[in-house]
Amino acid sequence: MGSEAQVGSAPRRRPVGGARGGHELPAHEVPAHERPAFYARGRGRVGDLVTLLHPPYTAWHLSYFALGAAVAPTLHVDRLLWGLAAFALAVGVSAHALDELHNRPLGTGISSRTLAVLGVVGLVGALAIGVAGVLSVSVWLAPLVLVGGLFLLAYNLELAGGRFHSDLWFAIGWGGFPAFTGYFVEAEKVALPGLLIAAGCTTLSVAQRRLSAPARELRRRTLAVSGERTMRDGASRPLTLEGVLAPLDGALAALSLAMVITACAVVASRL
């Protein structure tokens, strides 16, 4: 995802959708390790768009904003919904489009022009909602809007020599920042609950990164895994690329769903 971009050199290209011998396999026949992400569903406009938007990860990071809003003393549903819309445009659309435009980590067939348009439109839309929040909620939202926009560009375009494109900045920018913003939009102040939820979401993003980084390495840069695991009873089991990747993908899929359900439950308890 833009928020899950590969740190370091550009990954080895794989045909999205499992092209073999000039033919495209149906999505359900493509081996999991040949897809650029566990939720990728082949090529074509719809498949490329789904892959680009990283639905599980986008929903995961939107959950941080919702959790931040839910721990505030008062929950304003309109602010929650507009904030989710802003982060969906920024993280879900703009960040991912700019990331793919920068070095094509997903290998989609979406044109550079389309990616640029998506990147600009998503960012402008998010900033417009942010400016409206500054005018209608609190002028103190302005620094958050500015920092959010600058960070999106710095991270996904790897500005400043990629200095902001690191695990630490990922955790802060895509974990702690949405959670703290969600709290501040509702509470209009800095307080311990907002700082604690931001710290918790930052830590969750570290866990996400620890799982997703090796998963990307296996998917995008690894041709094969060989060897065997020897059990204490003397039995041995072969190591395969699919076998090593499966628990990482499974954990990421489960956590992304768990975060959305948890955020929905906490928000529902406040309504």
N, C-alpha and C positions, 0 to 999 in steps of 0.2 A: 504494500500500500504505500501512497506517498508517505504515510506514517510508518510504513514498513519497508522502506527502500533499502536496497543492499548497500551496506557500508563498504567502501573500498572500490576496487576495480569493477568494471562492467561485467556482469555475469555471462557465462557461455550461453549462446542463443539456443533455444529449443523451439521446434515448431509448435505453436499453440494449437491444440486440437489433435496432436499426435499424427502429423503428416508422415507417411512412410511411402517411399517409392513414388512420390508425386500424388498420392491419394490421401484424402482426409478421412480419418476414422470417426465414426459417431462418438459423441462425447462419452457415452457409457462404456465404450470399448477402449478408450484411451487409458493406459496404465496410470495409476495415481501419480507416480513419480515423474511422469512426463508432462504433467500439467504445471503451469507456473505457480499455482496455488491450489489448495485442497478444494476450494469452491469454484475453480475455473470449469467452464462447461463448453469447451470447444471454441471453434472459430466462428466467423460470421459477425454481423453487426451486434446481435443480441449477446452472443457469447463473449465477444471482446468487451462490450460495455459492462457486463456483469463482472468480468475479471478486473476491469479498470477500477470499478467503484468499490471493490473489496467489501461486499455487504456485511460479512460477519465482523470485520475489524471496524468498519464505520459505525455499526450499531454498538459495538463494544465501547468506542470512545465517546459516542453520544450518551451512553449510559453514565459516564463520569459526570457530564454536565447535569444530568437529571439527578444523580445522587447528591451533588453539591447543592442543587436547588432544594432538594427534599429535606436537608438537614437545617435549612434556614428557619428562623422563628416563624415566618409567614411565607406561604407558598402562593405566588400569583401565577395562575395557570397561563394567562396570556404571555407573561414574561418567559415562562418555561417553554412554551411552544415556539415563540419567536427566537429564543436562544437556541433551541434544537435546530430550527431552520437555518440559522446563521452558521452553526458548526457543521451541519450537513453540507451546506454549500462550500464551506472552507475546507474541511477535512475530507468529506466524502467526494466532492467533485474537484475543486481547484487543486488541492494538494496532490491527489492521485494523478490528475491530468498533467500537471507540471513535472511530476516525478517520471512519468512515462515519456514525456517530451524530452526530458533531460538526457536519459541514457537507455531508454527502452528496456527496462528490466523484465517486463512482462511479455515483450515481443508481440504485442497486439498489432492488428492491421489498421488501426485508427490512424488517419493521416496526421501529420504534424500540425497542419493548419487547424484541424478540428480540435486537437489537444490544446493548442494555444487558445482557441476561442473558449473552450470549456474552462481552462485555467483562469482566464481573465474574467469571464462572466461569473464563475463561482466566487472568486475573490471579491469582485465589485459588489455582488449581491450580499455577501456576508458583511462587507464593510458598510453597505447601505443600512442594513438592519442594525449594525452596531451604532452608527451615527444616530439613527432614530432612537435607539436606547439612551444615548447620551442626552438627547433633547427631551425625552419624555420621562426618563427614570432618574438619572444622576449624571452630572458632568464628570464625576469621578470614574465613570466607565470609559472615558476617552483613552487613558493610558492602556487599559486592557485591550481596547480595539486596535490601537496603534501597535502594541507589542505583538498581538496575535497576527496581524497582517505582515509585519516585518519578519516574524519568526517563520511563517509559512513559506515566504520567499527564500529566506536564508537556508532553511532546512532542505526543501525539496529541489532547489536549484544549486545546492551545495556552494553557496556564496562564501566569501572570506576563506577560500581554500578548503571548504568543507569542514571548517572549524565547528559549525553548529550541527553537523550531520554525524551525531554520535549516539551511543546508547543512553548516556546521561541526558542529553538534550531531548532525545525522543521521549524519555520517561517524564521529563518536566513539561515539555511542550504538548504532548498528546495525552498525558495522564493528569498531572497536577494542575495544569493551566485550565482545562475545561471544568474540572471539579471546583476550583477556586472561583472561576468566573460564574459558574452556576450559583454558588452560594452568594457571591457579592451582588449579582443581579437582583436576587430576592431580598437579601438582608441590608444592602446598601452600606455595609460596614465590614471591616476586617475584625474577625473574632476567632476564638479558639476552635469552634466547630468547623469553620471554613478551612482553617489551616490544617486541622487533623484530617478532614476528608481529602484535601489536596495531597497530603503526605501519603495517605492510604492508597489513593489512585496512582500516585507516582510509583509506589512500590509494586502495585499490580502491573503497571506498565513495564517495570523491570522484569517481572516474571514472564510477561508476554514476550519480551525481547529475548530472554534466555531460551525460550522454546522456538520462536520464529526464526531466529538467526541460523541455528543449525538446520532447520527445516528448509530454509531458502538455499543454504549451501548444498544440501543434498539434491534439491530439485534443479537448481540452475547451474551448478558447477561440478557436479559429480557424475561420472559416467557409470561407475559400478562400485559395489562394495563386495569384498571377498574375505574369506576367513571363516572361522567357526568359534562357537562358544562352548567351552567344556564345563559340564555340570559337575557338582560334587559327587554324584553317583557314578561318574564315569561316562555318562551319555554326552553326546555332542550335538549341537544344532548349528546349521549353516547360518552365516550372516549374509543378508541380502539388502539391497537398497530399499526395497519395499518394506522389509521388516523393520529396518532402523527408522524409516520415516513414519510409519503408521502410528506409533504412540505419540509422536510430536504433533501430527495432524489431529489425532483424536483429542489430545489435551487442549489444543487451541480451539477446536470446534466446540468442545464442551464448555470451556471457559467463556467463549464469546456468547454462547447461549445463556449460560448461568448469569453473566453480568447483566444482560438485557432483562431477564426474568427478575433478578434482584432489584434492579432499578425500578421496574414497573411495580413491584410489590411495595417498595418504600414510598414511591410517589402516590400509589393508591391509598396507602395508609394515611396520607396527609389530605386527601380530598374529602 
